[in-house]
Amino acid sequence: DVTTRLMSPDEAIAAGAMALFGEKYGDEVRVLSMGHHDEASYSVELCGGTHVNALGDIQLFKIVGESAVAAGVRRIEALTGEAARQWLTGRENRLKEAAAALKAAPDEVPARVASLIEERRRLERELAEAKKALALGGGGKAEAKGPEHVGGRGFIGQVLDGIDPKALRGLVDEAKQRVGSGVAVLVAVNEGRASVAVGVTADLAGQLSAVDLVRKAVEALGGQGGGGRPDMAQGGGPDGSKAADAVAVVKAALEGELAPA
């Protein structure tokens, strides 16, 4: 049964009710007890809300959400009775639909979804590697594009369509190895925007600044800034149509910097 009584706060606490820290109570409080009597109740609370006459009136009880309302205080949202049954039936129907789409039994859906997610990640990695290899004409193998010579130093400048900007650093490191001594600049174009990375080989890091060079490229792309280290810097701009211009700007800067005195 669910019973309510009015008593003083001290009597309520003595009966097992839990008072909330920081709450102020009057001379009389409403004590809600669920169970047979105070000494053997399932729950004894200080509460001013409206409640059922017996726990059985609630029937099915399903928590459907919870959230924070204040520091140390959580709120739960739940459905009871017929509403809870309808909610569970809806969830069961959606699970059956997912199982049918996956051609799996309902109990197998979580494992099947996890397998598909892992397969997608593997394919995405393979696609990224294939794009890198295609963009560099062989991914660093003998057939990859060789360096030009600017001011007596090696230079590689390329525009790469559809390459993830996060891959640029590794691609520039690879291009620097092919250059030997010089500069590599790669511009990745995605959905109209461009990301650029410039790498300077270690022997020229004291003579050339990748940061200065990348900022020139970023400006050509309609952007501002760019940063990194003397041997590796990155930036980006909104105008991917100027990707070739960004490469040309860096090349022209090198011709001036590396020109014989």
N, C-alpha and C positions, 0 to 999 in steps of 0.2 A: 504493500500500500504506500501511497504518498500522502503524508500528513503535514499540516502547517500549524505552528503555534507562535504566539507572541510572548516574548520574554525579554528580560534585560540583557544587554550585551554580555555581562559576566556570566549569567546563567547559560546563555547560548554557547559560549566558549567552553564552559564546564561540561556541557552536554556533548561536546565534540565538534561543534561548528568551527570552521576556520575563518578567521577575520582577515580581510585583505590589508596588508601593510599600507599605511597612509590614508586609508578610508576613515571618515568620521561618521560615527553612528549616534543615533539619538538615544533617549532613555529606553525605548522599546524597539526591538528588532523582530523581523519575521524569520522564523527558523523552519526550513524545509527539510523533512526527513523522508528518506526512501528506504523502506524495509519494514520490519515488524515493530520495532520501538527503538528509542534512542540508543540503548545499550547494544543493540544488534542490528543497526541500520547499515545499509550499503553505503549511504552517503548522507551527511548532515551539513547543510549549507545555510549561510545567511543570504536570503534572496527575496526580492520584492516582485518577482515575475509571476506570470500565470502558469500553472502546472496541471498535469493530468491527475486524475484521482488514483490511478494505479499504474505501475510500470508496464503492465500488459497492454494498456491502451496505446502505447507507443508502437507496438508491434515491431516491424523491421526498422532498424536504425542504421543509416549509412552516412559516414562522413565523406563529403565531396570536396571539401576545401579547408584550408587553414591559412592564417596570415597573422602578422604582427600588428598590434594596435597601439602598443606602447612598450617601453623598455621592460622586459621581463613578463609581458602579458601577450598571450596568443589568443586568437579568436578562431573557433572552428565553425564550419558551415555544414549542416547535415540535413538529410531528408528522412522522413519517417513514413511508415504505413504504405499506402498505395503509391505515393510519390516515389518512395525509395524503390519499390518493386518496378515501377515503370522505368526509372533511371537504370537499374541493373539490367532490365530487359533490353533497353537501348544499347547498352555497352556490349551485351552478349551478341546482339545482332550485328553490331559493327565488327566485333571480333570474327564472327562467321564470314562476313564480307571480306575481311582482310585475309582470312585463311583460304577462301576460295580464289582470291586474286593471286595468292602465293602458291596455290596448289599444294597446300599443307593442311594437316589437322590443326584445330585451334590450339592445342597444347604445344605445337611445334612452331607457332608464329614467332615468339621471341627469338629462338635460335635461328630461324630462317631469315628474319630481318637483320640480325647481327651478321650473318654470313653475307648477305647482300651488301651491307654497309662496308664490310672488309673488302669484298670484291670490287666495289666501286672505288675505294681508296687505292687499291692495287692498280686498277686501270688508269686512274688519274695520274699515279706516279709514272706508269709506263708512257702515258701520253705526254707528260711533261718532259720526260727524257727524250722521246722521239722528236718533240718540237725543238728541243735544244740542239739535238744532233742535226736536224734538218736546217735550222737557222744558221748554224755555223758551218754548213756544208760538209758534215761528217763528224761533228762533235770532237774535234781535236785530232782526228786521224790524218793520214798523209794527204787525203783529198780535200782537206779543209782549206779554206781560202788563206793564202799566204800573206805576209805583211808587205805593205808598201814601204818606201823609204822617204822620209821627210827630214831634211836637215842632217842627213847621214845616219838617222836612227830609224828603227822600225816603227811602223804605224798600222794599226788595224782599226777601221771604222766601219760599223755595220748598223743597219736598221733591221730590227727583228720584229716581225708582226706576230701578235698573239702569244708572246712569251710572258710568263708571270714575272712581274718586276722583282719578286723575291729571288728569282734565279739569276739576276744580273750579276751579283757579286761573284758567284762561282764561275759564270761564263767569262767575266772579265779576267779572273785569275787564270783561266785556261788560255785566254787570248794572250795574256802577258807572257806565258810560257812560250807561245809560238813566236812572239815578237823578239824575245831574247833581251834586247835593249831598246826601249822605246815606250810608246804609249798605246793603250787600247781604249777605244770609246765605243760603247754599245748603247743603242737606243731601242727600248721596247715600246711598241705602240699597241694600246688596248682601248677599244671603244672610243677612239678619237683623242685620248690622252696619251702622253708619252712620259716614260721614265728613262733616265739616262745614268750611266755609270762610267766613270773614267778611272783607269788604272795606270800608274806610272811604275816602271820597273825600278828595283831597288837602287841600281847604279845611278839613276837620274833623279831620285827623290829629293836630293839636295839642290838640284838645279831647276826642277819643275815641280809645281804644286798641282796635284789632282783636284784640290778644292777650287783653285782659281780657274782651272780648265772647265770643271763641271758647271761652275757658275756662268761661264760664257755660253755653254750649251743650254742651260736652263733659260737664260735670257732669250736665246733664239727660239725656244719653245713657248715663249709667252709667259714664263714663270719668273719667280724670284728666289734667290737663295740657293741652297744646296750646301752640303757639308760632308765631312768625313776626315780622313787622314791625308797626309801628303802623298801617300802611294795609292789611296783608294777613296773615291768620293762619289756620292750619289745625289740626285735631285730629280725634279720632274716639272712638267709644264702642261698647260691645257690644250695646246695645239699640236696634235700628233702629225698634222700635215707638214710641219716644219722639221720633221725628224732628220731628213737629209741635210737641211741647213745647219742643224745642231752639230752634226758630224763635221761639216765643212768649216764651221767656225773654230772648232777645236784644232782641226788640221792647219788652218791659217795661222792660229796662234802659235802652233808648234813651229811653223816655218819661220816665224819671227824670232821665237825664243832660241831655236837651234841653229839659226843662220850663222855662218862663220863670221868671226869678228873682223 
